[in-house]
């Protein structure tokens, strides 16, 4: 009898994970159609085929759901940066990683919406912890691409500066302001590589 309890527990965990993943897929479809800022639990529940109250078993609210989507996007950005560095298309490693990140950030409304979902003071919710972990992983990829091991406060600060520059650059590019200022993303990324890459 005691052998069936772990099996049931594992099955429940798999089912919970599968349902959570289907809710996230539904949320992504709703966000693509209506905009991440306009995401509602009711709309996501309808898209996923669940009662709105059922979503609270997986997410504490809209902000929690947005952070979970953004955490997935951060994982995609990290993968894209690593692949760009490996491909080595003739640019510096940091420029290649930054270009890959910028492409995804520029076209990603979920990351922009997640900024408003982050609490003013660090909490401890599951989605926030996952988001923070994925953000740290993305910073590590940038650090490696820059050839700056994150072993000193100065190196860590430089990586945060690069990430902040990429986030701002994505905002400017997405809104058309970068081209209005007469700059191309490649020019800015080249300067980032000059200043922070090794």
Secondary structure as the mmCIF struct_conf table of DSSP 4:
data_model
#
loop_
_struct_conf.conf_type_id
_struct_conf.id
_struct_conf.beg_label_comp_id
_struct_conf.beg_label_asym_id
_struct_conf.beg_label_seq_id
_struct_conf.end_label_comp_id
_struct_conf.end_label_asym_id
_struct_conf.end_label_seq_id
HELX_RH_AL_P HELX_RH_AL_P1 UNK A 2 UNK A 34
HELX_RH_3T_P HELX_RH_3T_P1 UNK A 36 UNK A 38
HELX_RH_AL_P HELX_RH_AL_P2 UNK A 41 UNK A 48
TURN_TY1_P TURN_TY1_P1 UNK A 49 UNK A 49
BEND BEND1 UNK A 50 UNK A 50
HELX_RH_3T_P HELX_RH_3T_P2 UNK A 52 UNK A 57
TURN_TY1_P TURN_TY1_P2 UNK A 58 UNK A 58
BEND BEND2 UNK A 60 UNK A 61
HELX_RH_AL_P HELX_RH_AL_P3 UNK A 62 UNK A 87
BEND BEND3 UNK A 90 UNK A 91
HELX_RH_AL_P HELX_RH_AL_P4 UNK A 93 UNK A 106
TURN_TY1_P TURN_TY1_P3 UNK A 107 UNK A 107
HELX_RH_AL_P HELX_RH_AL_P5 UNK A 109 UNK A 117
BEND BEND4 UNK A 118 UNK A 118
BEND BEND5 UNK A 120 UNK A 121
HELX_RH_AL_P HELX_RH_AL_P6 UNK A 126 UNK A 146
TURN_TY1_P TURN_TY1_P4 UNK A 147 UNK A 147
BEND BEND6 UNK A 150 UNK A 150
BEND BEND7 UNK A 152 UNK A 152
HELX_RH_AL_P HELX_RH_AL_P7 UNK A 153 UNK A 174
TURN_TY1_P TURN_TY1_P5 UNK A 175 UNK A 176
HELX_RH_AL_P HELX_RH_AL_P8 UNK A 177 UNK A 180
TURN_TY1_P TURN_TY1_P6 UNK A 181 UNK A 182
HELX_RH_AL_P HELX_RH_AL_P9 UNK A 185 UNK A 196
#
